[in-house]
Amino acid sequence: MNKHVYGFENVVIGYSLSAVQYAYHNEYPIILNSDRAPFAFDMVTEVVDNTESLSRAEELWSAMLFSHGMKGLVPFGSGDAKVNITGNRMLVSVRDSFLVGVEFKKCFIFEDDFVTSENNVVLDDREAKFRVIDWIDVRVGSNHHVDELDGDDDFVKTVYFYPSSRVDGNHNKKDCVSVSYMGEEEINQFEYSDTMVKFKVQKMMVAAGITGAKKGFDAKDRQRISNIKLEPKRRVVELLTRTRYEDTDCVRYMKSSEVRH
């Protein structure tokens, strides 16, 4: 495998839905430089027979990638491939276990994670913007009929509720995930930490009429209700702004299409 050199007329590098769609519709092989799937609540517009419909980006991405792989057009499988491009050749490190060579006529890059090339960087004064996704376990207050809450600014912009995978069988208990948009300076500030996300989500839940579990009555025969209890589980930070590069005859940096959040 180390001595083998692949030859592609056209090849795509990336992992987003846009990258997969481009490779799928053009029947180009794709090199996946991340195994990150689209966010579970992202929606994308599809046009079928001149009719627009909304689909979950993750489901569309998964179906296209599976079909593409069955055609042999995901040559190195899933994983964080690292790519070094010189002229019309590249060296691909696959899951840090083996190295292969690739020759091509045209390479289309959607995400530049783990990619180095000879393309010059275009000066760009745009500030870095991130989407921060906080997954939260709802320990108390998980039984309700709310599916989505909208915040009043970019910090905890939207909260999605979904059936908890921590509970087996049929149930009505929900965990949640918060979506925020932050600048580079805000990422590491405590005011924007997962702890503060937890407090804001709790406040939004209370304002929406969501309560904790009933726990008997007090001395005046008033219903006692537990406070909502949330537990931050995992934070995912996605860079929304990308470095811009000049195109060459062989390598073109592409723009990803937008999805609805």
N, C-alpha and C positions, 0 to 999 in steps of 0.2 A: 504493500500500500504506500510506503514512504517514497518509492521510486516512480510510482504511477503519476502521470500528468493528464488531467482532464482537459478536454477541448470543448469550449462552448462558443457558439456564435454570439449569443446574448446571455447575460446572467444578472440576477437581481440579488442585492444584499439588503437585508432588513428583517423586521419581525412584526411590524404593525399590520393592521388590516389593509391599509393602502398598499404596502409592499406585497402582501399575499395576493390581493386582488390584481395588481399589475402583473405579477408573475403568472397567475392563474389564467387571466384572460388572454395574455399573449403567449402562453405556453412556454415561458422561459423558466429555466431552473432557478431555484432560490437558495441562497445560503443564509441560514438563520443565525444571526449573531446575538440572539437572546431567546430564551424559552418563555418570555413573558407574554401571556395572553391579554387581549383587551379587557378593560375593566368590565365587570359583570353587568353593570347598569348602563353602559354606553349603548346608544342606539344609532343606527345608520339607515339612511334612506336608500331603498332599492327601487329600481324601475323595471317592472315586468309587464310587457305588452302595453307600454305607454301609461301604466298605472303605478303611482308611487305608493310605497308601503314602508313602514318602519320595521326593522328587524334588529335583534340583539347582535351587536358587533361580535361578541365572543362566539356565538353560535355560527355566524356566517364565516368567521375566521377559521374555526375548527373544521367546518365542513369542506371549505375550499382547500385547506392545508392537507386534510386527509385524502381528498381526491387527487390533489397534486402529487402527494407522496406515492399513491398507488400507481401513478404514471411514471414513477422513477425520477420526478423533477424536484425532489428534495434530497439531493445526492448525499449530504452528510448528516441527515436526520436533524432532530431537535438538539438544542444546546447552545452554549455561548461560544460560537466559533470566533476565532480571532483571525483577522485578515490583514495582510500587508501587500499593498499594490504598488507595482513598479511597471510603468508603461502599460502593456497589454497582458501582463502576467501578475499572478497573485500567489502568495503562499497562504494556505489556510490551516490553522491549528484547530483541530476538532476535539473539543472536550479535553484539551491538554494531553491527549493520549497518542495522537499521531499527526503527522504533517503531510499535506498533499499540495501538489502544484496544479494551477489552473491557468490555461491560456484562453483568451477571449478576444472578441472584436469590440464589444460594447458592454460596459458594466453600469448598472443603474443602482445607485445607493439611496436608500430611504432613511435608514438610521445609521449613524456613524459610530455606534458603540463598538469598541475594540477594532476599529478600522483605521489604518494609516495609509495615506496615499500621497502622491506628489502634487495634488491639487492645491493651489494657493488659497489661503483664507481671505475672504472678502471682508474689509473693515466694516464692522457692524456695531453701532452704539446702543442696540436694544438691550434693555435690562433682562436678565434671566428671570423666567417665570416658571413656577412649578405648580403642579397639581398634587395635593397631598391627600392621600386616602387613608383614613383611620378606621380600622375594623374594631368593633366594640362588642363585647359580650354583655348582654343585658341580664344581670343576675336577679334583679327585682324590677317588675314593671314590664315584663315581656309579653303579657297577654292583652292584646288590644287589636283594633281593626285599622290602624293607621299604616299606610304603606310608604308615605313620603312626606317630609317636612322641608320647607324652604326657609333659609335664613335671610337676614337683612343686609348682609355684606359678604365679601369673599371668604371670610373666615367662618367655616361651617356654612358653606353656601347651600348645600343640600344634604339631607339625611335620608337614607333609604333603609327600610325595614324588610327583613326577609326571614323565612322560617329557619329557626335555629337548627344547625346540624349537630348540636351538642345533646339533643334530646332524641331518643329513638321513637319510632312509631308515629302514628298520627297525633298531631298536637297543634295548638294555636300559639305556641311561644315563638317570639321573634328576637333575633339579634339585629344589630344595625351597623351601617357603615356611613361615615361622614366624608364629604368631599369639600376641600378648601382650595383656594388659589392664593399662593404666596410669592413674595419676592425673595431674592437670595438672602437678604439680611434678616428676614423674618423666620426662616427655616429653623435656626438654632436658638431663637429667643423663647424664653419660658412662656411669655404671653401667648405664644402660638403652639405650645407643646400639646402632646396628646392628653395631658392632664387638664389643660384649659379647654380642649375640645370636649372632653367628658363633661365638664361643668356646663358648657354652653348647650350641648345636646340634651342634658338633663333638664335645663331651664326650658328649652323648646318643647320637650315632651310634656312637662307640667302645663305649659301654656296651651298645649293642644288637648288637655284633658286626660292625658295618660296618667295612671296612678299605679302605685305598688299594690301588693296583695292585701286583702282584708285580714285583720288579725284580732278579731274579737271586739269587745266593747269596753269603754272606760267606766269609771264609777258613776258617771252621769248618763250612762246608757248610750253614749255616742260611739259610732263606728270608728274603730282605729284602723288606719291604713299605713302600711310600711312606706318609707321613702323609696323612690326609685334608686336603684343601685347599678351603676355601670362600671365595667372593668375594661380598660384599653387592652387590646389584644395584639395588634400589629399595625405598623405604619409603613406605607409605601409612598415613596416620593418619585414623581415623574417629571422630568424636564420637558417643558412645553416649547421653549425657544431653542433652536438648534444653530450651531455654527454654520455660517454660509461659506461655500467654497466656489471657486471658479471651475467651470467645466473644462475638460480636455477632450481631445478627439476620441479617447477611449472610455473616459469615466465621467458620468453625469450624476450630479446630486439632485435628487427629486424632492418635491414637496408632498407631505402627507395631506390627504383630504381630511376635512373636519368631521367629527362625529358629534351627535347631540348628547349632552350630559344631563 
